[in-house]
């Protein structure tokens, strides 16, 4: 007997269409990626800088303030160096084989994302195709070779593990993603809330300890020799970006853009919005944020009971996990002081999911996705012309190269 699906369609008890369509999308997108690598010119932005930074590391430099490339100093944690050192070993630093590697990475990442979408069943099967339509995301992966690609692939792998309640391994993979690029920390508040819902305090502690241990292990060569330089450069949360490259706050005066007032205002907005969502949405069935936190402690008559007691709602469904993670990250994106063009990879894959969680009609959801993608493409065309001029001027003015460095942030 047919049943009515959650999208209003009549479907058999075991609808295989999403899985089959996802497999088709992977094959079709793999072919598209191959064509892009073969026929679309590579755009030189950060690759040479990455390779120069890797060279300094491989040659024995452990002072983070002395590891630089032609676009500026190294500002990523140590995981970045290990990943790109491996890439250089595999590709001999050549762009074309690196593009092939990033093409494979793109398909791996898409596989993880499609798995999340198929298992959560938020989208109708045909809407999965929206995940393959971004010209910009293809470009970020196989034409620009940004480290965002590895960071987000590790992040999506962590989300899949967490969907299946593999919390400890998921936290280690999450930490690996952070070690490549710190933007992944935008998911951290949501992840912590989910852990508190699903695990004992002891479990949360050891999961966080495992994540921290990986950071220490990866950073050990630098922490043993130049700890202050490493921490201040790799985990600089107060870094001020250059106004010229900002996309989201391009409209504000530069003086206001770099001000502490804007930074504090956005931080307050970020935290307040997270608290509102936690209280009214994510913990609604637990009576709100404050009731939930109180319930975790009120019945504990000893430290041991507090540490080992499990919450009543210890099993979280996949849709709830993905929703909380995607929404928490998107809140951080909205409240970010500076977004650059490659940052689109941080949230593009969440857009169809978030739109289908709304009550908008289907045609409105499709129009919003198309509008966002087209707008990014239009802005990118302007950006490319500006970037080309900057690279021309960089040959005449070496000091200009540092100004271009924020494109790698």
MARFI-437528 format. One record per residue: x, y, z of N, C-alpha, C in turn. Coordinates in steps of 0.001 Angstrom, whole numbers, padded with zeros to 6 digits, always signed. Each point is the difference from the previous one (the first is absolute). Example, Ala and Ser with C-alpha at 12.3 -4.5 7.8 and 13.67 -1.06 7.14 Angstrom:
<bamars>
+013190-005690+007800-000890+001190+000000+000900+001200+000000
-000350+001050-000720+000820+001190+000060-000770+001090+000730
</bamars>
This chain:
<bamars>
+000849-001194+000000-000849+001194+000000+000883+001242+000000
-000318+000934-000866+000798+001223-000079-000264+000879+001200
+000989+000773+000388-000161+000963+001077+000250+001396-000535
-000464+000998+000726+000219+001379-000400+001298+000474+000607
+000932+000423-000825+001308+000462+000462-000111+001325+000706
+001109+000420+000609-000019+001230+000786-000064+001231-000879
+000174-000160-001304-000113+001126-000921-001312-000036-000766
-000956-000825+000473-001308-000023-000609-000097-000901-001209
+001043-000801-000289-000016-000882-001147-000333-001416+000450
-000748-000708-000833-000273-001396+000272+001227-000815-000365
+000504-000778+000929+001227-000743-000243-000104-001386+000611
+000723-000955-000507-000024-001352+000543+000634-000033+001376
-000235-001084+000763+000546-000084+001360+001505+000213+000045
+000720-000473-001001+001442+000209-000046+000343+000718-001300
+000031+001304+000068+000227+000816-001195+001495+000069-000284
+000410-000599-001097+001410-000039-000356+000399+001146-000919
-000962+000829-000382+000306+001062-000953+001076+000960+000494
-000045+000454+001256+001066+000914+000452+001394-000612-000124
+000123-001273+000379+001304-000657-000058+000469-000156-001444
-000912-000414-000867+000363-000179-001407+000356+001336-000652
-000773+001034+000317+000272+001310-000590+001318+000563+000528
+000286-000243+001277+001274+000449+000573+001176-000673-000708
-000131-001298-000284+001059-000706-000725+000178+000576-001402
-001115+000307-000654+000077+000611-001328+000693+001358+000064
-000336+000799+001020+000612+001321+000141+001509-000108+000199
+000430-000979+000773+001437-000177+000217+000721-000314-001307
-000578-000881-000789+000623-000355-001277+000009+001187-000958
-001138+000699-000077-000090+001143-000908+000947+001116+000425
+000070+000244+001308+000872+001075+000479+001470-000380-000146
+000310-001274+000145+001382-000441-000223+000422+000275-001441
-000916-000257-000937+000297+000294-001406+000167+001498-000217
-000860+000795+000652+000093+001452-000130+001324+000516+000560
+000397-000510+001150+001273+000413+000603+001165-000329-000932
-000038-001165-000612+001061-000379-000937+000072+000973-001173
-001158+000417-000498-000033+000961-001108+000532+001364+000433
-000349+000411+001219+000478+001288+000510+001522-000003+000104
+000546-001063+000583+001454-000093+000154+000691-000014-001363
-000625-000662-000960+000625-000151-001317-000060+001270-000839
-001086+000768+000139-000223+001076-000968-000098+001408+000587
-000185+000136+001300-000127+001334+000594+001344+000405+000597
+000508+001176-000331+001319+000417+000502+000034+000098+001527
+001065-000510+000567+000255+000131+001438+000249+001462+000348
-000503+000437+001151+000197+001376+000456+001013+000017+001139
+001101+000647-000213+001047+000065+001019-000381+001012+001071
-000177-000485+001218-000292+000894+001128+000922-000334+001172
-000205-001147+000629+000745-000316+001220+000936-001199-000130
-000047-000727-001095+000768-001237-000100+001494+000216+000231
+000583+000993-000651+001435+000249+000166+000336+000359+001444
-000883+000769+000637+000218+000354+001406-000060-001242+000881
-000980-000860-000254-000095-001249+000756+001283-000819-000142
+000492-000117-001222+001189-000812-000243+001242+000614+000659
+000096+001325-000004+001130+000660+000655-000042-000230+001508
-001183+000056+000582-000145-000247+001432+000343-001444+000341
-000423-000920-000855+000338-001409+000194+001512-000204-000099
+000638+000650-000959+001454-000121-000153+000724+000433+001267
-000433+001116+000571+000638+000481+001228-000160-001017+001127
-001177-000586+000106-000264-001005+001030+000851-001250-000216
+000027-000500-001217+000757-001215-000317+001499+000213+000213
+000461+001216-000252+001428+000305+000170+000389+000220+001457
-000980-000078+000911+000323+000026+001417-000402+001239+000764
-000625+000962-000646-000408+001211+000705-001171-000312+000935
+000125+000391+001265-001047-000257+000981-000504+001280+000669
+000526+001121-000402-000470+001296+000489-001083+000497-000957
-001242+000032+000482-001124+000346-000877+000114+001408-000568
+000698+000881+000690+000133+001366-000511+000946+000074-001194
+000732-001086-000262+000948-000012-001117-000468-000875-001162
-001179-000585+000131-000552-000820-001085-000943+000873-000818
+000410+000337-001207-000772+000916-000833-000045-000497-001439
-000927+000575-000757-000076-000218-001435-000083+001335-000694
-000183-000022-001311-000002+001269-000726-001264+000818+000223
-000969-000562+000711-001197+000773+000348-000072+000313+001489
+001094-000231+000728+000013+000385+001395+000348-001135+000940
-000126+000236+001304+000391-000984+001010-001004-001143+000118
+000464-001106+000556-000861-001147+000253-000912+000306+001185
-001307-000204-000184-000966+000327+001049-000902-001192+000331
+000355-001195-000466-000812-001187+000250+000690-000910+001003
-000763-000802+000745+000611-000965+000919+000816-001064-000725
+000654-000840+000784+000995-000923-000550-000587-001040-000942
-001256-000375+000186-000607-000982-000891+000083+000408-001451
-000088+001287-000259+000136+000520-001362+001341-000396-000602
+001071+000144+000785+001337-000321-000506+000149-001484-000309
-000568-000852+000849+000098-001436-000251-000771-000387-001262
-001189+000561-000165-000819-000332-001170+000694+000426-001283
+000477+001242-000032+000610+000491-001233+001412-000538-000208
+000652-000434+001062+001273-000710-000177-000248-001338-000696
-001074-000683+000403-000356-001263-000650-000380+000229-001458
-000732+001087-000257-000379+000316-001380+001242+000252-000851
+000948+000746+000560+001221+000280-000767+000790-001274-000258
+000010-000897+000973+000694-001271-000179-000634-000814-001127
-001334+000045-000078-000717-000777-001013+000057+000637-001382
+000089+001324-000041-000111+000711-001285+001292+000663-000443
+001032-000054+000840+001265+000705-000273-000222+001498-000150
-001068+000497+000614-000287+001429-000053-000602+000464-001308
-000341-000923-000887-000563+000356-001299-001511+000206+000110
-000503+000974-000732-001404+000380+000114-000934-001064-000563
+000282-000513-001193-000943-000907-000657-000284-001261+000816
+001021-000729+000486-000317-001159+000846-000702+000400+001294
+000301+001197+000507-000707+000477+001192-001474+000232-000310
-000297+000494-001192-001395+000188-000399-000741-001331-000055
+000670-001025-000484-000624-001329-000026-000295-000469+001420
+000963+000209+000899-000198-000372+001400-001172+000767+000601
-000078+001286-000274-001104+000800+000529-001327-000381-000652
+000047-000478-001242-001212-000508-000623-000534-001218+000732
+000903-000893+000386-000398-001160+000800-000557+000460+001345
+000673+000986+000609-000474+000550+001271-001404+000575-000145
-000261+000692-001099-001329+000568-000248-001059-001101+000004
+000276-001110-000669-000972-001090-000069-000178-000657+001371
+001089-000152+000747-000107-000541+001362-000878+000903+000858
+000245+001299-000070-000793+000953+000771-001468-000056-000411
-000263-000015-001307-001379-000076-000480-000670-001292+000460
+000745-001095+000033-000547-001275+000478-000461+000109+001447
+000819+000637+000823-000357+000177+001410-001241+000870+000146
-000058+001070-000767-001145+000907+000071-001269-000702-000479
+000086-000715-001104-001166-000725-000515-000475-001052+000999
+000936-000648+000673-000380-000977+001024-000818+000664+001098
+000430+001178+000442-000760+000725+001019-001402+000334-000491
-000097+000459-001224-001299+000380-000544-000910-001212-000196
+000539-001097-000493-000812-001197-000221-000505-000557+001325
+000847-000016+001007-000377-000581+001285-000955+000887+000797
+000093+001306-000166-000902+000888+000742-001345+000171-000692
-000074-000220-001309-001243+000048-000767-000705+001352+000099
+000764+001057+000108-000598+001333+000061-000400+000476-001395
+000800-000320-000999-000278+000416-001369-000689-001115-000781
-000864+000356-000963-000463-001001-000958+001183-000457-000845
-000078-001194-000533+001157-000586-000677+000515+000863-001144
-000906+000627-000747+000430+000764-001171+000774+001259+000376
-000230+000516+001214+000667+001233+000427+001458-000226+000379
+000428-001256+000094+001408-000267+000288+000911+000570-001079
-000545+000169-001195+000791+000563-001088+000484+001408+000269
-000672+000710+000915+000425+001357+000343+001411+000020+000590
+000407-001115+000588+001318-000075+000629+001136-000035-001016
-000332-000191-001261+001028-000132-001043+000020+001186-000958
-000785+001036+000280-000188+001065-000980+000902+001215+000194
+000832-000012+001023+000792+001192+000289+001292+000034-000811
+000056+000906-000939+001234+000234-000756+001116+000440+000941
-000352+000797+000981+000990+000538+000931+000657-001096+000833
-000795-000948+000502+000562-001064+000834+000909-000908-000823
-000401-000309-001225+000899-000757-000879+001331+000744-000159
-000096+001304-000168+001194+000818-000192+000887-000006+001241
-000601+000121+001171+000754+000009+001253+000817-001282+000147
-000603-001118-000375+000678-001286+000152+001078-000221-001056
-000353+000047-001286+000928-000501-001020+000727+001079-000794
-000387+001262+000175+000704+001070-000707+000787+000903+000936
-000330-000013+001300+000711+000851+000967+000773-000798+001046
-000431-001232+000273+000744-000907+000889+000138+000556+001410
-001049+000646+000501+000030+000613+001325-000013-001057+001104
+000562+000353+001158-000046-000912+001142-001395-000127+000590
-000907+000911-000337-001394-000129+000427-000581-001345-000433
+000473-000503-001123-000531-001255-000549+000264-001162+000953
+001219-000104+000501+000325-001068+000943-000699+000217+001337
-000028+001237+000465-000639+000287+001287-001469-000408-000014
-000721+000360-001064-001425-000305-000056-000263-001478-000262
+000884-000667-000719-000174-001444-000195+000158-000735+001322
+001005+000369+000781+000154-000595+001327-001199+000330+000884
-000498+001219-000093-001162+000393+000789-001214-000842-000358
-000251-000177-001282-001151-000809-000424+000175-001462+000408
+001233-000496-000022+000256-001359+000482-000321-000108+001490
+000378+001022+000760-000317+000016+001430-001508+000012+000223
-000729+000769-000799-001454+000054+000141-000645-001349-000290
+000499-000703-001008-000540-001330-000302+000232-000944+001177
+001196+000025+000567+000283-000842+001162-000910+000350+001170
-000215+001273+000229-000849+000436+001105-001455-000385-000252
-000440+000046-001254-001346-000467-000343-000232-001430+000468
+001054-000806-000062-000087-001401+000421+000510-000190+001429
+000070+001098+000736+000345+000010+001421+001399-000541+000287
+000909+000195-000939+001413-000316+000223+000680+001266+000518
-000333+000357+001233+000367+001308+000521+001504+000174+000152
+000670-000985+000534+001432+000159+000277+000804+000120-001292
-000255-000881-000942+000695+000091-001281-000420+001262-000745
-001283+000341+000098-000481+001221-000646+000704+001241+000511
+000249+000047+001314+000695+001164+000572+001454+000057-000445
+000636-001142-000154+001387-000015-000476+000067+000514-001438
-000925-000450-000847-000022+000469-001389-000355+001482-000053
-000906+000433+000867-000332+001423+000092+001237+000813+000357
+000780-000502+000947+001231+000683+000400+000996+000047-001152
+000051-001070-000792+000879-000003-001173-000414+001089-000983
-001307+000188-000160-000488+001067-000881+000424+001368+000515
-000109+000206+001307+000419+001270+000602+001486+000236-000226
+000785-001068+000016+001448+000142-000162+000393+000425-001409
-000931-000097-000940+000260+000431-001373-000458+001433-000209
-001148+000339+000574-000481+001385-000068-000993+000225+001135
+000166+001100+000717-000761+000210+001223-001457+000385-000218
-000416+000249-001230-001402+000329-000216-000919-001109+000486
+000507-001216+000091-000803-001135+000451-000512+000221+001420
+000672+000850+000758-000452+000296+001363-001385+000637+000032
-000487+000505-001120-001364+000532-000036-001028-001085+000311
+000357-001257-000230-000892-001116+000319+000092-000409+001469
+001005+000489+000723+000292-000498+001345-001130+000210+001006
-000649+001180+000068-001088+000145+000975-001125-001010-000211
-000381-000221-001246-001046-000982-000296+000441-001399+000396
+001244-000322-000293+000515-001326+000322+000028-000224+001506
+000407+001004+000749+000025-000128+001458-001398-000227+000553
-000972+000718-000515-001378-000186+000457-000481-001420-000286
+000281-000509-001185-000409-001366-000344+000676-001018+000905
+001261+000239+000316+000714-000913+000893-000627-000009+001385
-000378+001170+000493-000633+000077+001316-001357-000695+000011
-000669-000022-001139-001287-000691-000088+000174-001516-000078
+001086-000446-000600+000136-001421-000320+000946-000763+000910
+000851+000697+000757+001055-000674+000740-000015+000399+001469
+000660-000807+000810+000237+000387+001385+001066+001087+000041
+000107+000664+001136+001046+001009+000150+001374-000640-000175
+000142-001213+000479+001255-000732-000183+000279-000211-001486
-001030-000400-000737+000169-000217-001435+000395+001267-000722
-000656+001104+000358+000333+001287-000611+001447+000361+000292
+000405-000190+001245+001362+000353+000399+001037-000792-000795
-000193-001301-000105+000994-000821-000690-000024+000225-001510
-001163+000308-000544-000063+000323-001429+000763+001287-000288
-000196+001006+000850+000731+001257-000162+001489-000196+000247
+000329-000870+000946+001406-000283+000288+000679-000641-001212
-000707-000904-000665+000552-000617-001202+000230+001011-001103
-000965+000923-000157+000149+001049-001014+001185+000902+000318
+000139+000368+001278+001117+000857+000404+001337-000723-000152
+000006-001300+000309+001239-000774-000114+000506-000018-001439
-000919-000081-000959+000427+000017-001401+000641+001332-000358
-000571+001101+000500+000591+001312-000275+001409+000093+000571
+000178-000515+001201+001331+000027+000623+000972-000872-000781
-000465-001176-000403+000861-000918-000746+000440+000608-001330
-000938+000586-000730+000338+000598-001290+000920+001209+000156
-000222+000750+001063+000797+001202+000208+001278-000214+000779
+000277-001247+000401+001138-000279+000873+001333+000540-000521
+000347-000179-001279+001300+000528-000462+000148+001500+000223
-001105+000715-000056+000039+001457+000169-000157+000385+001467
-000797-000767+000737-000208+000294+001418+001262-000247+000813
+000821-000950-000415+001231-000293+000725+001090+001026-000258
-000040+000641-001155+001078+000925-000357-000408+001467+000096
-001163+000349-000539-000463+001391-000002-001503+000038+000302
-000391-000322+001236-001427-000122+000324-000786+001296-000148
+000575+001112+000442-000719+001277-000063-000241+000401-001449
+001031-000143-000814-000126+000366-001413-001054-000865-000693
-000014-001281+000330-000966-000904-000631-001428+000348+000390
-000245+000117+001291-001365+000255+000470-000496+001363-000468
+000867+001004+000043-000421+001351-000377-000299+000116-001489
+000698-000776-000824-000231+000063-001447-001097-000965-000451
+000050-001234+000487-000924-001029-000485-001394+000124+000597
-000111+000574+001187-001297+000092+000670-000304+001441+000391
+000251+000895-000906-000229+001424+000249-001464+000346-000269
-000812-000014+001049-001429+000274-000152-000298+001485-000136
+000992+000832+000261-000232+001439-000070+000527+000651-001257
+000370-000797-000983+000576+000538-001228-001008+000882-000737
+000457+001152-000453-000846+000946-000739+000278-000162-001491
-001036-000256-000764+000155-000196-001437+000007+001341-000725
+000476-000037-001234+000078+001215-000805-001348+000289-000638
-000455+001224+000154-001320+000411-000464-000172-000204-001498
+001061+000185-000759-000084-000066-001458-000543-001334-000495
+000329-001095+000724-000376-001329-000472-001313-000491+000592
-000592+000758+000888-001238-000445+000633-001153+000016-000995
-000842-001015+000072-001194-000066-000839-001219+000516+000757
-000185-000483+001227-001249+000302+000703-000056+001403+000595
+001141+000573+000415-000025+001347+000575+000763+001003-000860
-000020-000233-001278+000644+000923-000933-000652+001380+000036
-001274+000036+000397-000763+001250-000064+000293+000943+001159
+000677-000472+001069+000264+000872+001142+001354+000675-000183
+000200+001178+000571+001306+000675-000095+001103-000853+000623
+001190+000099-000551+001104-000829+000476+000315+000258+001471
-000100+001243+000426+000298+000331+001392-000926-000745+000949
-001271-000090-000373-000961-000723+000836+000212-001508-000114
+000377-000462-001187+000207-001430-000239+001081-000570+000916
+001088+000725+000201+001117-000500+000808-000146+000358+001476
-001082+000643+000380-000167+000470+001373-000362-001137+000947
+000368+000169+001262-000373-000963+001031-001501+000015+000247
-000617+001156-000219-001443+000108+000222-000769-000968-000896
+000377-000065-001273-000675-000928-000902+000275-001442+000407
+001239-000287+000373+000355-001362+000402-000807-000442+001217
-000107+000877+000995-000749-000331+001217-001487-000141-000306
-000531+000904-000818-001424-000055-000348-000346-001302-000710
+000853-000424-000930-000255-001243-000728+000144-001215+000910
+000949+000054+000933+000163-001099+000947-001228-000129+000897
-000492+001129+000493-001204-000012+000840-001196-000524-000794
-000130+000460-001242-001090-000474-000853+000104-001502-000237
+001207-000469-000244+000237-001425-000235-000419-000832+001211
+000508+000371+001172-000300-000761+001212-001477+000077+000361
-000587+001181-000147-001421+000168+000321-000873-000856-000909
+000312-000005-001284-000786-000792-000949+000128-001488+000295
+001202-000450+000329+000186-001401+000371-000826-000358+001230
-000001+000882+000997-000774-000256+001218-001491-000055-000294
-000476+000886-000852-001424+000015-000356-000389-001296-000704
+000805-000427-000954-000304-001247-000707+000085-001202+000936
+001002-000004+000877+000130-001109+000940-001212-000079+000917
-000457+001147+000477-001100+000030+000966-001346-000313-000650
-000273+000615-001142-001337-000098-000593-000135-001073-001078
+001108-000482-000551-000096-000968-001087+000657-001337+000353
+001293+000023+000261+000743-001247+000141-000313-000728+001302
-000373+000742+001042-000322-000615+001290-001457+000245+000382
-000822+000190-000992-001420+000285+000252-000668-001144+000758
+000275-001227-000399-000642-001155+000637+000581-000293+001380
+001140+000597+000307+000587-000159+001340-000401+001129+000933
-000877+000886-000450-000453+001107+000829+000844+001246-000116
+000866+000054-000990+000845+001174-000187+001406-000218+000524
+000871+000930-000326+001417-000127+000340+000231-000072+001498
-000615+000905+000739+000287+000087+001433-000572-001200+000748
-001181-000455-000407-000570-001195+000614+000856-001226-000312
+000500-000069-001220+000847-001131-000383+001278-000027+000834
+000675+001145+000109+001237+000047+000781-000269-000317+001467
-001107+000519+000504-000358-000267+001395-000260-001485+000220
-000661-000635-000966-000325-001421+000135+001245-000878-000023
+001061+000481-000610+001235-000781-000037+000699-000019+001357
-000337+000954+000865+000716+000125+001262-000879-000223+001231
-001301+000210-000129-000846+000040+001199-000100-001340+000720
+000046-001108-000778-000160-001312+000620+001314-000599+000483
+001080+000707-000235+001308-000525+000400+000255+000292+001471
+000145-001058+000775+000278+000172+001426+001485-000143+000310
+000782-000355-001010+001441-000140+000189+000704+000297-001315
+001290+000237+000096+000790+000242-001209-000048-001218-000922
+000073-001185+000592-000029-001217-000807-001290-000142-000771
-001127+000297+000644-001284-000096-000688-000097+001033-001114
+000533+001185+000243-000021+001046-001025+000816-000421-001217
+001154-000586+000260+000897-000356-001095-000538-001167-000820
-000565-001000+000673-000364-001226-000705-001459-000055-000437
-000840+000900+000513-001423-000041-000359-000201+000370-001454
-000847-000757-000696-000329+000294-001388-001296+000796-000063
-000125+000903-000949-001248+000735-000163-001112-000934-000450
-001227+000398+000254-001137-000840-000377-000097-000143-001518
+000272+001064-000729-000082-000035-001458+001382-000305-000572
+000402-001258+000086+001354-000360-000406+000096-000417-001460
-001139-000186-000675+000014-000390-001407-000568+001136-000837
+000830+000581-000829-000409+001117-000846-000195-000500-001419
-001080+000446-000642-000206-000437-001379+000903+000783-000946
+000210-000571-001157+000958+000557-000957-000398+001393-000467
-001281+000198-000245-000452+001305-000486+000278+001090+001022
-000225-000292+001269+000245+000995+001046+001484+000348+000070
+000862-000996-000085+001442+000243+000065+000449+000904-001136
-000410-000326-001215+000420+000793-001155-000596+001402+000059
-001252+000106+000426-000641+001316+000095+000754+000913+000955
+000290-000497+001185+000687+000820+001006+001391+000407-000494
+000710-000911-000620+001344+000311-000504-000050+001029-001122
-000870-000201-000969-000082+000917-001137-000481+001386+000423
-001005+000052+000855-000528+001302+000428+001040+000744+000833
+000660-000702+000913+001021+000648+000820+001117+000594-000834
+000436-000731-001006+001039+000516-000892-000500+001210-000783
-001230-000074-000486-000525+001100-000811-000158+001270+000834
-000355-000147+001260-000057+001162+000889+001381+000647+000087
+001028-000819+000133+001360+000533+000029+000387+000693-001287
-000437-000542-001133+000275+000626-001296-000650+001375-000077
-001251+000077+000416-000731+001270-000056+000672+001056+000874
+000565-000422+001122+000594+000942+000950+001503+000193-000195
+000563-000577-001047+001435+000144-000253+000323+001409-000479
+001113+000543+000478+000377+001351-000409+000477+000043-001445
+000639-001071-000455+000507+000010-001370-000174-001371-000627
-000651-000029-001149-000123-001217-000798+000715+000214-001324
+000753-000993-000411+000664+000045-001297-000626-001047-000907
+000363+000028-001252-000750-000766-000994+000099-001509+000191
+001149-000491+000454+000120-001434+000209-000784-000474+001217
-000429+000939+000853-000764-000374+001184-001387-000528-000362
-000391+000177-001244-001272-000550-000471-000066-001503+000239
+001155-000663-000048+000033-001446+000228-000364-000357+001437
+000064+000967+000903-000336-000265+001393-001491-000259+000196
-000827+000576-000849-001440-000102+000256-000841-000370-001214
+000591-000068-001195-000802-000315-001181-000773-001301+000170
+000668-001042+000495-000642-001311+000085-001119-000057+001034
-000092+000998+000848-001098+000039+000972-001220+000751-000521
+000152+000757-001079-001089+000868-000453-001264-000757-000400
+000067-001057-000828-001239-000726-000312-000668-000569+001248
+000800-000539+000905-000540-000564+001242-000745+001069+000795
+000644+001143+000196-000610+001068+000791-001254+000545-000673
+000025+000137-001312-001173+000515-000707-001169-000973+000080
+000275-001294-000071-001095-000972+000089-000494-000183+001432
+000703+000535+000962-000503+000006+001377-000946+001166+000249
-000080+000910-000958-000931+001119+000108-001358-000399-000571
-000949+000924+000076-001335-000246-000552-000193+000667-001354
+001090+000444-000597-000105+000635-001312-000493-001003-001042
-000748+000465-000998-000365-000878-001117+001254-000472-000729
-000114-001119-000678+001157-000594-000675+000625+000946-001011
-000829+000705-000767+000565+000878-001027+000787+001146+000630
-000394+000430+001198+000735+001053+000703+001359-000535+000458
+000016-001225+000495+001268-000608+000425+000971-000101-001172
-000512-000467-001131+000855-000129-001181+000515+001361-000458
-000880+000994+000039+000396+001341-000428+001062+000572+000922
-000121-000274+001295+000987+000516+000948+001369-000639-000223
+000028-001309-000239+001265-000670-000297+000617+000586-001262
-000801+000123-001047+000503+000532-001268+000492+001429+000169
-000755+000795+000764+000390+001390+000213+001311+000122+000727
+000189-000827+001032+001242+000041+000772+001181-000389-000876
-000160-001085-000761+001092-000461-000856+000327+001040-001058
-001041+000526-000674+000240+000972-001064+000644+001271+000547
-000420+000423+001179+000572+001205+000599+001476-000199+000293
+000350-001178+000528+001411-000274+000257+000805-000027-001290
-000597-000538-001047+000727-000045-001268+000227+001406-000554
-001013+000850+000116+000139+001368-000500+001076+000752+000773
+000008-000173+001325+001016+000661+000811+001385-000558-000322
+000076-001296-000259+001292-000616-000285+000591+000539-001293
-000830+000276-000996+000518+000553-001245+000673+001349+000249
-000616+000821+000849+000612+001280+000359+001281-000231+000787
-000035-000968+000901+001154-000308+000845+001196-000456-000833
-000262-000822-001014+001096-000513-000818+000749+001133-000692
-000736+000979-000515+000649+001118-000675+000853+000795+000983
-000553+000220+001193+000749+000730+001020+001241-000774+000409
-000172-001308+000161+001113-000858+000422+001120+000007-001030
-000361-000061-001293+001013+000003-001047+000819+001287+000039
-000678+001127+000246+000711+001269+000091+000944+000005+001191
-000449-000613+001114+000841-000044+001197+001261-000816-000255
-000139-001114-000725+001174-000821-000291+000969+000726-000926
-000529+000823-000895+000875+000792-000869+000787+001000+000824
-000705+000684+000900+000673+000997+000835+000973-000653+000976
-000273-001248+000359+000862-000666+000966+001417-000181-000536
+000120-000160-001313+001328-000143-000589+000822+001270+000175
-000678+001159+000040+000709+001266+000129+000166+000439+001445
-000856-000546+000852+000034+000435+001391-000115-001224+000897
+001112-000473+000527-000023-001226+000788-000802+000154+001280
-000090+001211+000488-000785+000206+001201-001474-000265-000241
-000429+000105-001243-001404-000232-000329-000395-001455+000242
+000990-000901-000073-000312-001418+000126-000610-000324+001349
+000400+000730+001032-000578-000272+001309-001473+000376+000015
-000349+001061-000703-001401+000400-000073-000861-001034-000673
+000570-000741-000946-000752-001036-000697-000154-001237+000873
+000777-000084+001080+000047-001225+000779-001332-000370+000612
-000875+000954+000264-001244-000338+000666-000900-000854-000855
+000310-000122-001272-000811-000886-000834+000147-001448+000434
+001069-000306+000739+000220-001371+000446-000576-000261+001375
-000619+000982+000609-000472-000165+001365-001249-000852+000031
</bamars>
